Amino acid sequence: MGHALDRFETQTLFRLDTGRAFDHVRPIFERVHAADADAGVHLSWPWLRSLLHDYPGRCRIYALSPTGRIRDARAFLPLRRDLHWSETRQEFVTRYAAMGMLNIADYTGFVCSDDAVIGAFAQALQAEPWARLSLRFEATGRRARSLAAGFDPAEVAVKWPGSHSSNGSIDNLLCPRIAVPKTPQDYVAQLSKKMRKKYRRAQRQADGMGAKMHLSAPHQQAAHLALILEQWSNFWNGKKPDESIRRLKARYHEHLIRAMQMGNLQLITLWAGDHFLGGTANLIDRELAILHSVAEGRDDTAGVDVGILLSVEMVTRAAQMRMAWVDLGHGDYDYKYRLGAQDRSVSYLTLRRRSRSRAMQFDPAMSPFAVKATREFIRAQDPDKARAAMAQLRRHALG
C-alpha cells in the first residue's frame, strides 16, 4: 500500500509515489476526505489520481497514521517533487511544492480528519530529504500555520511570501466569491444600480439578436471548450506575450479536460443562431457546494455585453444546483466585486532547510531525473556542471 518511513513518537509516515500505491489506499483516503470540511475537488481522489497518472515520478503523497497502520491514517499531504540545480552548491537538490501546482489548482494543502496531527507532519517531514518546501494557495491558513510551527527553527527557515500579478497591483492570495442567492432575481437585486442597468440593457440587446443561453451537453463539451479558450486567447492577444498566452491556454485546457473526464465540467454558452458569442467554463465541486469559474471567452465585437449575461447565468445555474458559492478564482480584480463578490484569503508558506547536509537536500528517488539533467549538461557542453553532477550521483549510488 505504502512505504512506512519511520516512527515519530506515536506517528508513522507513509510515502505514496505511484498511482498504484494510491489506488490501494483509495477507501482510506476518501474516508478522510469526506471528514474534511475544507478539502474540495482539487484535493479529491479523482483529481490527485489523474495528476499521478499525468506526471509519473513528479508526485508524492504523504500519509500520517497514529498507529503505524496506514488504514488508520488521519492526514494526507499531496506534494509535487522538482529537481533543482543549485548554482551555489553545484549540486542537485529536491524541492517540494503543492501537488496542485503541476496544473492549475485554486486551492491546495492537506486532506485531514484531525488537525491535531499536522504538527507531527512537520517533525516527520523534517527528516525527509529536501531543500525547500512550498505550500502555495493552502486553503485554510490555520493548517499552514500549524505545519510551520512544527519545524525546528534552527533547522528550517519559515517565510510567508505574497503572490501578486499585474505589476504588483493584484493580490492573488485573495479569492473573491459570490454567495449564491435562492433566485436569479435576488442576485440581480443585490447588484448596484449601475450593474442592474448594465445587465438589463444587455438582456434587451441579446433578445433583439435572438441570442440564447445553452448548457453544453457532455458530447458538446470538447468542441465548446475549444471555442471558449479560443475567444479567451483572442482577448489577450497583444496584452500578454504570445508564449505566455499559449502556455496558460494549454494549462487551462488540461485543467478543464481533467474536470470533464471527472464529470465535473460545466460550460455555459451564448449563441445567436450559429454564431458563438461567448461562454464560461466552470468546475463543479459538489461536496463543498462551490462552482469554480475557471475561464471565460467572449466575442467583444458582438454588440452586446456578453460578460454580464454569462455572469448572471452562471449564478442562476449555481442556484439551480443548490451551490453555496460561485468562486471567481485568484486575484482581487475590480470586476469581481462589481459582481457582488466577497473576499476569501488563502496562505502561501515556504520552508527552506538551513542545514548544509548534502544528504538531507537531495532525494535519491529523483536520481532518474538527475541522470537526464546530467546528460543535458553534457549535450550543452557544460563540463563543470556535468562533472559535479556525476560526482553527486556516484556518491548516492555508493550509498
Contacts in CASP RR format, 6 or more apart in sequence:
PFRMAT RR
TARGET T0000
AUTHOR 0000-0000-0000
METHOD contacts of the structure
MODEL  1
MGHALDRFETQTLFRLDTGRAFDHVRPIFERVHAADADAGVHLSWPWLRS
LLHDYPGRCRIYALSPTGRIRDARAFLPLRRDLHWSETRQEFVTRYAAMG
MLNIADYTGFVCSDDAVIGAFAQALQAEPWARLSLRFEATGRRARSLAAG
FDPAEVAVKWPGSHSSNGSIDNLLCPRIAVPKTPQDYVAQLSKKMRKKYR
RAQRQADGMGAKMHLSAPHQQAAHLALILEQWSNFWNGKKPDESIRRLKA
RYHEHLIRAMQMGNLQLITLWAGDHFLGGTANLIDRELAILHSVAEGRDD
TAGVDVGILLSVEMVTRAAQMRMAWVDLGHGDYDYKYRLGAQDRSVSYLT
LRRRSRSRAMQFDPAMSPFAVKATREFIRAQDPDKARAAMAQLRRHALG
1 14 0 8 1.000
1 21 0 8 1.000
1 24 0 8 1.000
1 25 0 8 1.000
1 70 0 8 1.000
2 14 0 8 1.000
2 15 0 8 1.000
2 16 0 8 1.000
2 21 0 8 1.000
2 24 0 8 1.000
2 25 0 8 1.000
2 63 0 8 1.000
2 70 0 8 1.000
3 14 0 8 1.000
3 15 0 8 1.000
3 17 0 8 1.000
4 12 0 8 1.000
4 13 0 8 1.000
4 14 0 8 1.000
4 68 0 8 1.000
4 70 0 8 1.000
5 12 0 8 1.000
5 13 0 8 1.000
5 14 0 8 1.000
5 15 0 8 1.000
5 124 0 8 1.000
5 127 0 8 1.000
5 128 0 8 1.000
6 12 0 8 1.000
6 13 0 8 1.000
6 124 0 8 1.000
6 127 0 8 1.000
7 68 0 8 1.000
8 120 0 8 1.000
8 123 0 8 1.000
8 124 0 8 1.000
8 127 0 8 1.000
9 120 0 8 1.000
9 123 0 8 1.000
10 66 0 8 1.000
11 64 0 8 1.000
11 65 0 8 1.000
11 66 0 8 1.000
11 68 0 8 1.000
11 117 0 8 1.000
11 120 0 8 1.000
11 123 0 8 1.000
11 124 0 8 1.000
12 64 0 8 1.000
12 65 0 8 1.000
12 66 0 8 1.000
12 67 0 8 1.000
12 68 0 8 1.000
12 69 0 8 1.000
13 62 0 8 1.000
13 63 0 8 1.000
13 64 0 8 1.000
13 121 0 8 1.000
13 124 0 8 1.000
13 125 0 8 1.000
14 62 0 8 1.000
14 63 0 8 1.000
14 64 0 8 1.000
14 65 0 8 1.000
14 70 0 8 1.000
14 73 0 8 1.000
15 60 0 8 1.000
15 61 0 8 1.000
15 62 0 8 1.000
16 22 0 8 1.000
16 25 0 8 1.000
16 60 0 8 1.000
16 61 0 8 1.000
16 62 0 8 1.000
16 63 0 8 1.000
17 57 0 8 1.000
17 59 0 8 1.000
17 60 0 8 1.000
17 61 0 8 1.000
17 365 0 8 1.000
18 52 0 8 1.000
18 56 0 8 1.000
18 57 0 8 1.000
19 49 0 8 1.000
19 52 0 8 1.000
19 53 0 8 1.000
22 29 0 8 1.000
22 45 0 8 1.000
22 48 0 8 1.000
22 49 0 8 1.000
22 52 0 8 1.000
22 61 0 8 1.000
23 49 0 8 1.000
25 63 0 8 1.000
25 70 0 8 1.000
25 73 0 8 1.000
26 45 0 8 1.000
28 63 0 8 1.000
28 70 0 8 1.000
28 71 0 8 1.000
28 73 0 8 1.000
29 45 0 8 1.000
29 63 0 8 1.000
29 73 0 8 1.000
29 76 0 8 1.000
29 111 0 8 1.000
30 45 0 8 1.000
31 113 0 8 1.000
32 73 0 8 1.000
32 74 0 8 1.000
32 75 0 8 1.000
32 76 0 8 1.000
32 111 0 8 1.000
32 112 0 8 1.000
32 113 0 8 1.000
33 39 0 8 1.000
33 40 0 8 1.000
33 43 0 8 1.000
33 44 0 8 1.000
33 45 0 8 1.000
33 111 0 8 1.000
34 287 0 8 1.000
35 113 0 8 1.000
36 43 0 8 1.000
36 110 0 8 1.000
36 111 0 8 1.000
36 112 0 8 1.000
36 113 0 8 1.000
38 112 0 8 1.000
38 139 0 8 1.000
38 140 0 8 1.000
38 143 0 8 1.000
39 110 0 8 1.000
39 111 0 8 1.000
39 112 0 8 1.000
39 139 0 8 1.000
40 107 0 8 1.000
40 139 0 8 1.000
40 285 0 8 1.000
40 287 0 8 1.000
40 288 0 8 1.000
40 290 0 8 1.000
41 47 0 8 1.000
41 262 0 8 1.000
41 264 0 8 1.000
41 283 0 8 1.000
41 284 0 8 1.000
41 285 0 8 1.000
41 286 0 8 1.000
41 287 0 8 1.000
41 288 0 8 1.000
41 290 0 8 1.000
41 292 0 8 1.000
42 100 0 8 1.000
42 105 0 8 1.000
42 106 0 8 1.000
42 107 0 8 1.000
42 108 0 8 1.000
43 78 0 8 1.000
43 107 0 8 1.000
43 108 0 8 1.000
43 109 0 8 1.000
43 110 0 8 1.000
43 111 0 8 1.000
44 287 0 8 1.000
46 262 0 8 1.000
47 258 0 8 1.000
47 262 0 8 1.000
48 59 0 8 1.000
48 61 0 8 1.000
48 78 0 8 1.000
48 99 0 8 1.000
50 258 0 8 1.000
50 261 0 8 1.000
50 262 0 8 1.000
51 59 0 8 1.000
51 78 0 8 1.000
51 99 0 8 1.000
51 100 0 8 1.000
51 102 0 8 1.000
51 103 0 8 1.000
52 59 0 8 1.000
52 61 0 8 1.000
54 102 0 8 1.000
54 103 0 8 1.000
54 254 0 8 1.000
55 80 0 8 1.000
55 102 0 8 1.000
57 81 0 8 1.000
57 369 0 8 1.000
58 80 0 8 1.000
58 81 0 8 1.000
58 82 0 8 1.000
58 102 0 8 1.000
59 78 0 8 1.000
59 79 0 8 1.000
59 80 0 8 1.000
59 81 0 8 1.000
59 99 0 8 1.000
59 102 0 8 1.000
60 78 0 8 1.000
60 79 0 8 1.000
60 81 0 8 1.000
60 96 0 8 1.000
61 76 0 8 1.000
61 77 0 8 1.000
61 78 0 8 1.000
61 79 0 8 1.000
61 99 0 8 1.000
62 76 0 8 1.000
62 77 0 8 1.000
62 79 0 8 1.000
62 121 0 8 1.000
62 124 0 8 1.000
62 125 0 8 1.000
63 70 0 8 1.000
63 73 0 8 1.000
63 75 0 8 1.000
63 76 0 8 1.000
64 73 0 8 1.000
64 74 0 8 1.000
64 75 0 8 1.000
64 76 0 8 1.000
64 77 0 8 1.000
64 117 0 8 1.000
64 120 0 8 1.000
64 121 0 8 1.000
64 124 0 8 1.000
65 71 0 8 1.000
65 72 0 8 1.000
65 73 0 8 1.000
65 74 0 8 1.000
66 72 0 8 1.000
66 74 0 8 1.000
66 117 0 8 1.000
74 112 0 8 1.000
74 113 0 8 1.000
74 114 0 8 1.000
74 117 0 8 1.000
75 110 0 8 1.000
75 111 0 8 1.000
75 112 0 8 1.000
75 113 0 8 1.000
75 114 0 8 1.000
75 117 0 8 1.000
75 118 0 8 1.000
75 121 0 8 1.000
76 110 0 8 1.000
76 111 0 8 1.000
76 112 0 8 1.000
77 109 0 8 1.000
77 110 0 8 1.000
77 111 0 8 1.000
77 121 0 8 1.000
77 125 0 8 1.000
78 98 0 8 1.000
78 99 0 8 1.000
78 100 0 8 1.000
78 108 0 8 1.000
78 109 0 8 1.000
78 111 0 8 1.000
79 96 0 8 1.000
79 97 0 8 1.000
79 98 0 8 1.000
79 99 0 8 1.000
79 133 0 8 1.000
80 96 0 8 1.000
80 97 0 8 1.000
80 98 0 8 1.000
80 99 0 8 1.000
80 100 0 8 1.000
80 101 0 8 1.000
80 102 0 8 1.000
81 94 0 8 1.000
81 95 0 8 1.000
81 96 0 8 1.000
81 363 0 8 1.000
81 365 0 8 1.000
81 366 0 8 1.000
82 94 0 8 1.000
82 95 0 8 1.000
82 96 0 8 1.000
82 97 0 8 1.000
83 92 0 8 1.000
83 93 0 8 1.000
83 94 0 8 1.000
83 95 0 8 1.000
83 366 0 8 1.000
83 369 0 8 1.000
83 370 0 8 1.000
83 373 0 8 1.000
84 92 0 8 1.000
84 93 0 8 1.000
84 94 0 8 1.000
84 95 0 8 1.000
84 131 0 8 1.000
84 132 0 8 1.000
85 91 0 8 1.000
85 92 0 8 1.000
85 93 0 8 1.000
85 373 0 8 1.000
85 385 0 8 1.000
85 389 0 8 1.000
86 92 0 8 1.000
86 93 0 8 1.000
86 131 0 8 1.000
89 358 0 8 1.000
90 384 0 8 1.000
90 385 0 8 1.000
90 388 0 8 1.000
91 358 0 8 1.000
91 361 0 8 1.000
91 362 0 8 1.000
91 388 0 8 1.000
91 389 0 8 1.000
91 392 0 8 1.000
92 362 0 8 1.000
92 366 0 8 1.000
92 370 0 8 1.000
92 373 0 8 1.000
92 389 0 8 1.000
92 392 0 8 1.000
93 130 0 8 1.000
93 131 0 8 1.000
93 132 0 8 1.000
93 361 0 8 1.000
93 362 0 8 1.000
94 129 0 8 1.000
94 130 0 8 1.000
94 131 0 8 1.000
94 361 0 8 1.000
94 362 0 8 1.000
94 363 0 8 1.000
94 366 0 8 1.000
95 130 0 8 1.000
95 131 0 8 1.000
95 132 0 8 1.000
95 133 0 8 1.000
95 134 0 8 1.000
96 130 0 8 1.000
96 132 0 8 1.000
96 133 0 8 1.000
96 134 0 8 1.000
97 133 0 8 1.000
97 134 0 8 1.000
97 135 0 8 1.000
97 136 0 8 1.000
98 105 0 8 1.000
98 108 0 8 1.000
98 109 0 8 1.000
98 134 0 8 1.000
98 135 0 8 1.000
98 136 0 8 1.000
98 137 0 8 1.000
98 138 0 8 1.000
99 105 0 8 1.000
99 108 0 8 1.000
100 108 0 8 1.000
101 108 0 8 1.000
101 136 0 8 1.000
103 251 0 8 1.000
103 254 0 8 1.000
103 255 0 8 1.000
103 258 0 8 1.000
104 251 0 8 1.000
104 252 0 8 1.000
104 254 0 8 1.000
104 255 0 8 1.000
104 294 0 8 1.000
105 137 0 8 1.000
106 137 0 8 1.000
106 175 0 8 1.000
106 292 0 8 1.000
106 327 0 8 1.000
106 329 0 8 1.000
106 330 0 8 1.000
107 137 0 8 1.000
107 138 0 8 1.000
107 139 0 8 1.000
107 175 0 8 1.000
107 346 0 8 1.000
108 135 0 8 1.000
108 136 0 8 1.000
108 137 0 8 1.000
108 138 0 8 1.000
108 139 0 8 1.000
109 135 0 8 1.000
109 138 0 8 1.000
109 139 0 8 1.000
109 140 0 8 1.000
109 143 0 8 1.000
109 144 0 8 1.000
110 118 0 8 1.000
110 121 0 8 1.000
110 138 0 8 1.000
110 140 0 8 1.000
110 143 0 8 1.000
112 118 0 8 1.000
112 143 0 8 1.000
115 142 0 8 1.000
115 143 0 8 1.000
115 146 0 8 1.000
118 143 0 8 1.000
118 146 0 8 1.000
118 147 0 8 1.000
119 146 0 8 1.000
119 147 0 8 1.000
119 149 0 8 1.000
119 150 0 8 1.000
121 147 0 8 1.000
122 147 0 8 1.000
122 148 0 8 1.000
122 149 0 8 1.000
122 150 0 8 1.000
122 151 0 8 1.000
123 150 0 8 1.000
125 133 0 8 1.000
125 151 0 8 1.000
126 151 0 8 1.000
126 152 0 8 1.000
126 155 0 8 1.000
126 156 0 8 1.000
128 363 0 8 1.000
129 359 0 8 1.000
129 360 0 8 1.000
129 361 0 8 1.000
129 362 0 8 1.000
129 363 0 8 1.000
129 364 0 8 1.000
130 353 0 8 1.000
130 360 0 8 1.000
130 361 0 8 1.000
130 363 0 8 1.000
131 352 0 8 1.000
131 353 0 8 1.000
131 361 0 8 1.000
131 362 0 8 1.000
132 350 0 8 1.000
132 351 0 8 1.000
132 352 0 8 1.000
132 353 0 8 1.000
133 350 0 8 1.000
133 351 0 8 1.000
134 348 0 8 1.000
134 349 0 8 1.000
134 350 0 8 1.000
134 351 0 8 1.000
135 144 0 8 1.000
135 147 0 8 1.000
135 347 0 8 1.000
135 348 0 8 1.000
135 349 0 8 1.000
135 350 0 8 1.000
136 163 0 8 1.000
136 348 0 8 1.000
136 349 0 8 1.000
137 163 0 8 1.000
137 173 0 8 1.000
137 330 0 8 1.000
137 346 0 8 1.000
137 347 0 8 1.000
137 348 0 8 1.000
138 144 0 8 1.000
138 346 0 8 1.000
138 347 0 8 1.000
138 348 0 8 1.000
138 349 0 8 1.000
139 346 0 8 1.000
140 347 0 8 1.000
141 345 0 8 1.000
141 346 0 8 1.000
141 347 0 8 1.000
144 347 0 8 1.000
144 349 0 8 1.000
145 347 0 8 1.000
147 349 0 8 1.000
148 158 0 8 1.000
148 349 0 8 1.000
148 351 0 8 1.000
151 158 0 8 1.000
151 351 0 8 1.000
154 354 0 8 1.000
155 353 0 8 1.000
155 354 0 8 1.000
155 355 0 8 1.000
156 351 0 8 1.000
156 352 0 8 1.000
156 353 0 8 1.000
156 354 0 8 1.000
157 351 0 8 1.000
157 352 0 8 1.000
157 353 0 8 1.000
157 354 0 8 1.000
158 349 0 8 1.000
158 350 0 8 1.000
158 351 0 8 1.000
159 349 0 8 1.000
159 350 0 8 1.000
159 351 0 8 1.000
159 352 0 8 1.000
160 347 0 8 1.000
160 348 0 8 1.000
160 349 0 8 1.000
160 350 0 8 1.000
161 348 0 8 1.000
161 350 0 8 1.000
162 171 0 8 1.000
162 172 0 8 1.000
162 173 0 8 1.000
162 348 0 8 1.000
163 171 0 8 1.000
163 172 0 8 1.000
163 173 0 8 1.000
163 330 0 8 1.000
163 348 0 8 1.000
164 170 0 8 1.000
164 171 0 8 1.000
164 172 0 8 1.000
165 172 0 8 1.000
165 331 0 8 1.000
170 331 0 8 1.000
170 332 0 8 1.000
170 333 0 8 1.000
171 331 0 8 1.000
171 332 0 8 1.000
172 330 0 8 1.000
172 331 0 8 1.000
173 330 0 8 1.000
173 345 0 8 1.000
173 346 0 8 1.000
173 347 0 8 1.000
173 348 0 8 1.000
174 330 0 8 1.000
174 331 0 8 1.000
174 332 0 8 1.000
174 343 0 8 1.000
174 344 0 8 1.000
174 345 0 8 1.000
175 327 0 8 1.000
175 328 0 8 1.000
175 329 0 8 1.000
175 330 0 8 1.000
175 331 0 8 1.000
175 343 0 8 1.000
175 344 0 8 1.000
175 345 0 8 1.000
175 346 0 8 1.000
176 328 0 8 1.000
176 329 0 8 1.000
176 331 0 8 1.000
176 332 0 8 1.000
176 333 0 8 1.000
176 336 0 8 1.000
176 337 0 8 1.000
176 341 0 8 1.000
176 342 0 8 1.000
176 343 0 8 1.000
176 344 0 8 1.000
177 290 0 8 1.000
177 325 0 8 1.000
177 326 0 8 1.000
177 327 0 8 1.000
177 328 0 8 1.000
177 329 0 8 1.000
177 341 0 8 1.000
177 342 0 8 1.000
177 344 0 8 1.000
178 187 0 8 1.000
178 315 0 8 1.000
178 325 0 8 1.000
178 326 0 8 1.000
178 328 0 8 1.000
178 339 0 8 1.000
178 340 0 8 1.000
178 341 0 8 1.000
178 342 0 8 1.000
179 324 0 8 1.000
179 325 0 8 1.000
179 342 0 8 1.000
180 187 0 8 1.000
180 291 0 8 1.000
180 315 0 8 1.000
180 318 0 8 1.000
180 319 0 8 1.000
180 323 0 8 1.000
180 324 0 8 1.000
180 325 0 8 1.000
180 326 0 8 1.000
181 187 0 8 1.000
181 190 0 8 1.000
181 315 0 8 1.000
181 319 0 8 1.000
182 319 0 8 1.000
183 319 0 8 1.000
184 312 0 8 1.000
184 315 0 8 1.000
184 316 0 8 1.000
184 319 0 8 1.000
187 312 0 8 1.000
187 315 0 8 1.000
187 316 0 8 1.000
187 319 0 8 1.000
188 196 0 8 1.000
188 199 0 8 1.000
188 312 0 8 1.000
189 196 0 8 1.000
190 340 0 8 1.000
191 199 0 8 1.000
191 338 0 8 1.000
191 339 0 8 1.000
191 340 0 8 1.000
192 338 0 8 1.000
195 308 0 8 1.000
195 338 0 8 1.000
195 339 0 8 1.000
198 305 0 8 1.000
198 308 0 8 1.000
199 308 0 8 1.000
199 309 0 8 1.000
199 312 0 8 1.000
201 305 0 8 1.000
202 304 0 8 1.000
202 305 0 8 1.000
202 306 0 8 1.000
202 307 0 8 1.000
202 308 0 8 1.000
202 309 0 8 1.000
203 309 0 8 1.000
205 303 0 8 1.000
205 304 0 8 1.000
205 305 0 8 1.000
206 270 0 8 1.000
206 272 0 8 1.000
206 304 0 8 1.000
206 309 0 8 1.000
209 272 0 8 1.000
209 302 0 8 1.000
209 304 0 8 1.000
210 272 0 8 1.000
210 273 0 8 1.000
211 270 0 8 1.000
211 271 0 8 1.000
211 272 0 8 1.000
211 273 0 8 1.000
211 277 0 8 1.000
211 304 0 8 1.000
212 270 0 8 1.000
212 271 0 8 1.000
212 272 0 8 1.000
212 273 0 8 1.000
213 268 0 8 1.000
213 269 0 8 1.000
213 270 0 8 1.000
213 309 0 8 1.000
213 313 0 8 1.000
214 268 0 8 1.000
214 269 0 8 1.000
214 270 0 8 1.000
214 271 0 8 1.000
215 266 0 8 1.000
215 267 0 8 1.000
215 268 0 8 1.000
215 317 0 8 1.000
216 224 0 8 1.000
216 266 0 8 1.000
216 267 0 8 1.000
216 268 0 8 1.000
216 269 0 8 1.000
218 263 0 8 1.000
220 267 0 8 1.000
221 260 0 8 1.000
221 265 0 8 1.000
221 267 0 8 1.000
222 257 0 8 1.000
222 260 0 8 1.000
224 267 0 8 1.000
224 269 0 8 1.000
224 279 0 8 1.000
225 253 0 8 1.000
225 256 0 8 1.000
225 257 0 8 1.000
225 260 0 8 1.000
225 265 0 8 1.000
225 267 0 8 1.000
225 281 0 8 1.000
227 269 0 8 1.000
227 276 0 8 1.000
227 278 0 8 1.000
227 279 0 8 1.000
228 267 0 8 1.000
228 269 0 8 1.000
228 278 0 8 1.000
228 279 0 8 1.000
228 280 0 8 1.000
228 281 0 8 1.000
228 295 0 8 1.000
228 296 0 8 1.000
228 297 0 8 1.000
229 249 0 8 1.000
229 252 0 8 1.000
229 253 0 8 1.000
229 281 0 8 1.000
229 295 0 8 1.000
229 297 0 8 1.000
231 276 0 8 1.000
231 278 0 8 1.000
231 279 0 8 1.000
231 297 0 8 1.000
231 298 0 8 1.000
231 299 0 8 1.000
232 249 0 8 1.000
232 252 0 8 1.000
232 295 0 8 1.000
232 296 0 8 1.000
232 297 0 8 1.000
233 245 0 8 1.000
233 246 0 8 1.000
233 249 0 8 1.000
235 297 0 8 1.000
235 298 0 8 1.000
235 300 0 8 1.000
236 245 0 8 1.000
237 245 0 8 1.000
240 248 0 8 1.000
252 281 0 8 1.000
252 294 0 8 1.000
252 295 0 8 1.000
255 283 0 8 1.000
255 294 0 8 1.000
256 265 0 8 1.000
256 281 0 8 1.000
256 283 0 8 1.000
256 294 0 8 1.000
256 295 0 8 1.000
259 265 0 8 1.000
259 283 0 8 1.000
259 284 0 8 1.000
259 294 0 8 1.000
263 284 0 8 1.000
264 283 0 8 1.000
264 284 0 8 1.000
264 285 0 8 1.000
264 286 0 8 1.000
265 281 0 8 1.000
265 282 0 8 1.000
265 283 0 8 1.000
265 284 0 8 1.000
266 281 0 8 1.000
266 282 0 8 1.000
266 283 0 8 1.000
266 284 0 8 1.000
266 291 0 8 1.000
266 317 0 8 1.000
267 279 0 8 1.000
267 280 0 8 1.000
267 281 0 8 1.000
267 282 0 8 1.000
268 279 0 8 1.000
268 280 0 8 1.000
268 282 0 8 1.000
268 310 0 8 1.000
268 313 0 8 1.000
268 314 0 8 1.000
268 317 0 8 1.000
269 276 0 8 1.000
269 278 0 8 1.000
269 279 0 8 1.000
270 276 0 8 1.000
270 277 0 8 1.000
270 278 0 8 1.000
270 279 0 8 1.000
270 306 0 8 1.000
270 309 0 8 1.000
270 310 0 8 1.000
270 313 0 8 1.000
271 277 0 8 1.000
272 302 0 8 1.000
275 299 0 8 1.000
275 302 0 8 1.000
276 299 0 8 1.000
277 298 0 8 1.000
277 299 0 8 1.000
277 302 0 8 1.000
277 304 0 8 1.000
277 306 0 8 1.000
278 296 0 8 1.000
278 297 0 8 1.000
278 298 0 8 1.000
278 299 0 8 1.000
278 302 0 8 1.000
278 306 0 8 1.000
278 310 0 8 1.000
279 296 0 8 1.000
279 297 0 8 1.000
279 298 0 8 1.000
279 306 0 8 1.000
279 310 0 8 1.000
280 293 0 8 1.000
280 295 0 8 1.000
280 296 0 8 1.000
280 297 0 8 1.000
280 310 0 8 1.000
280 311 0 8 1.000
280 313 0 8 1.000
280 314 0 8 1.000
281 294 0 8 1.000
281 295 0 8 1.000
281 296 0 8 1.000
282 291 0 8 1.000
282 292 0 8 1.000
282 293 0 8 1.000
282 294 0 8 1.000
282 314 0 8 1.000
283 291 0 8 1.000
283 292 0 8 1.000
283 294 0 8 1.000
284 291 0 8 1.000
284 292 0 8 1.000
284 321 0 8 1.000
285 291 0 8 1.000
285 292 0 8 1.000
288 324 0 8 1.000
289 322 0 8 1.000
289 323 0 8 1.000
289 324 0 8 1.000
289 325 0 8 1.000
290 323 0 8 1.000
290 324 0 8 1.000
290 325 0 8 1.000
290 326 0 8 1.000
290 327 0 8 1.000
291 314 0 8 1.000
291 317 0 8 1.000
291 318 0 8 1.000
291 321 0 8 1.000
291 323 0 8 1.000
291 325 0 8 1.000
291 326 0 8 1.000
291 327 0 8 1.000
292 327 0 8 1.000
292 329 0 8 1.000
293 314 0 8 1.000
293 326 0 8 1.000
293 327 0 8 1.000
293 328 0 8 1.000
293 329 0 8 1.000
296 307 0 8 1.000
296 310 0 8 1.000
298 306 0 8 1.000
298 307 0 8 1.000
298 310 0 8 1.000
299 306 0 8 1.000
300 306 0 8 1.000
311 339 0 8 1.000
314 326 0 8 1.000
315 326 0 8 1.000
318 325 0 8 1.000
318 326 0 8 1.000
327 344 0 8 1.000
328 336 0 8 1.000
328 339 0 8 1.000
328 341 0 8 1.000
330 346 0 8 1.000
332 343 0 8 1.000
353 360 0 8 1.000
353 361 0 8 1.000
355 361 0 8 1.000
358 392 0 8 1.000
358 395 0 8 1.000
362 370 0 8 1.000
362 392 0 8 1.000
362 396 0 8 1.000
364 396 0 8 1.000
367 393 0 8 1.000
367 396 0 8 1.000
367 397 0 8 1.000
370 389 0 8 1.000
370 392 0 8 1.000
370 393 0 8 1.000
371 393 0 8 1.000
373 389 0 8 1.000
374 386 0 8 1.000
374 389 0 8 1.000
374 390 0 8 1.000
374 393 0 8 1.000
377 385 0 8 1.000
377 386 0 8 1.000
377 389 0 8 1.000
378 386 0 8 1.000
END
